[in-house]
Amino acid sequence: MPNEQPSVFIDLTPEYKQNLRNLSKRFRNIRSDVQPIIEEL
């Protein structure tokens, strides 16, 4: 079944979340910019 995607869960580390929070102060759209990348992984 070539169209089936395997179910994968990406667990974000506390360090990543903290870095994202800090970056979001300067770059307001960083969360929406990063979300498609996470979904594609």
C-alpha positions as CSV (number, residue, x, y, z in Angstrom):
1,M,0.0,0.0,0.0
2,P,2.1,2.9,-1.2
3,N,-0.2,5.7,-0.1
4,E,-0.2,4.7,3.6
5,Q,2.0,6.8,5.8
6,P,3.5,5.1,8.9
7,S,2.4,6.7,12.1
8,V,5.3,8.6,13.7
9,F,5.3,10.6,16.8
10,I,7.9,13.4,17.3
11,D,8.6,14.2,20.9
12,L,10.0,17.8,21.2
13,T,12.7,18.1,23.8
14,P,12.5,20.8,26.6
15,E,15.6,22.4,25.1
16,Y,13.9,22.7,21.7
17,K,10.7,24.1,23.2
18,Q,12.7,26.7,25.2
19,N,14.7,27.7,22.1
20,L,11.5,28.0,20.1
21,R,10.0,30.2,22.8
22,N,13.0,32.5,22.8
23,L,13.1,32.7,19.0
24,S,9.4,33.5,18.9
25,K,10.0,36.8,20.8
26,R,12.1,38.0,17.8
27,F,10.4,36.1,15.0
28,R,6.7,36.2,15.5
29,N,5.9,33.6,12.8
30,I,8.5,31.0,13.8
31,R,6.0,28.5,15.1
32,S,3.9,28.5,12.0
33,D,7.1,28.4,9.9
34,V,8.4,25.3,11.7
35,Q,5.2,23.4,11.9
36,P,5.2,22.2,8.2
37,I,8.7,20.9,8.7
38,I,7.7,18.9,11.7
39,E,4.7,17.5,9.9
40,E,6.8,16.4,7.0
41,L,9.2,14.5,9.2
